[in-house]
Amino acid sequence: MPKISSDTLWELAAAEVHSRESGGAEERDGGEAVNERTVLLMGSKAGGKTSILLRCLDRDELSKPTLALEYTFGRRARGHNTPKDIAHLWELGGGTSLSDLVQIPITPVTISCLSVILVLDLSKPNALWGTMEKLLQAAQAHLERTSSQVQKSKSGVKHQTPSHSAARVLPKDYPDRELISPFPVPLLIIGSKYDIFQEFDSDKKKVVSKTLRFIAHYYVASLVFTSIKSESLISKTKSFFLHLAFGLERGKTVSSDPLKPLIIPAGSDSFGQIGSPPTVDVDITSLHAKNPKDLWKKVYERVFPPESTNEQRELKDPAKDPQYSEPQIDAMRAQKDQELEQYKRNAAKSWKGLELET
């Protein structure tokens, strides 16, 4: 970190940015490097993302609906009298409707130390696959574009592609190495609201659990089910979170029983252990799938038909989303919209009159 001098604030900030872009860790007193990581949290709308994040950060705060994309940070010391590492935490709200905003936290500067947490609401299984698919596709597409920009950069800045990308650290004996498609950066999938999900019919729970195990293994992701009403489950979730945010060791517990909360670290599962897609009233031979992932999707959506997307299209504009309603502001907005429409009509009449005159 630049020493105090006569430099302006902007000069100091520029030096800070240059240091980060050069791949160097910031140094504090004593010359010890301070690690900085970025975590993008996204998932089901009203799926409990904020509540889970606050519990993992040990913050006793009331959670509020996330407005579009929100930022916070966490700091944690590695030991006594040592500098605190920093985790930059971005939370994407709105479910899938604002997926384009993933481009804000995913940048050439952050990509080398970025992780993604996907929170899926287990209490709404019909929306689960669609939410997972759209958000992961949006994040992966931008990660690949950003990585390409880094590689093609001619500015002389020594950017790095994801240094701990799952695709670059898989050992040769990794389970099903030739059959999986690692997500570009470390990925954690959290199944939320397990307290509601555990009351589901056992066959339906098996379908959801086995499907998420397949998805997690396919993307080389960790998978954990949680509930903010269970201190035990939150503690296990926190272990995975701290591993991504600060590089701490995660727990060794593994639980793959579909009738219990799943706890499966990346690399501890296999397609052989997961088995074939659960065929609850589904004849697999009648399904025409392009690949294993497509087969699992077709089976899952036979059991849990996807919800209509009409409502999602209507709520593409956050200003029309009921969870963000502000009566006074909304009334003023409606008035201004009416005034704008009236102005457009008057302008159109005036323009038409000028055309007739000419």
Salt bridges, closest charged atoms under 4 A:
GLU16 OE2 - ARG20 NH2 3.31
GLU26 OE2 - ARG28 NE 3.20
GLU36 OE1 - ARG20 NH2 3.46
GLU36 OE1 - HIS88 NE2 2.67
ASP58 OD2 - LYS238 NZ 2.71
ASP85 OD2 - ARG78 NE 3.03
ASP121 OD2 - LYS193 NZ 3.40
GLU133 OE1 - LYS297 NZ 3.10
ASP176 OD2 - HIS217 NE2 2.70
GLU178 OE2 - ARG177 NH1 3.89
ASP195 OD2 - LYS229 NZ 3.66
GLU231 OE2 - ARG55 NH2 2.63
ASP269 OD1 - ARG213 NH2 2.72
ASP321 OD2 - LYS45 NZ 2.76
ASP337 OD2 - ARG333 NE 3.33
GLU339 OE1 - LYS336 NZ 3.58
GLU341 OE2 - LYS344 NZ 3.76
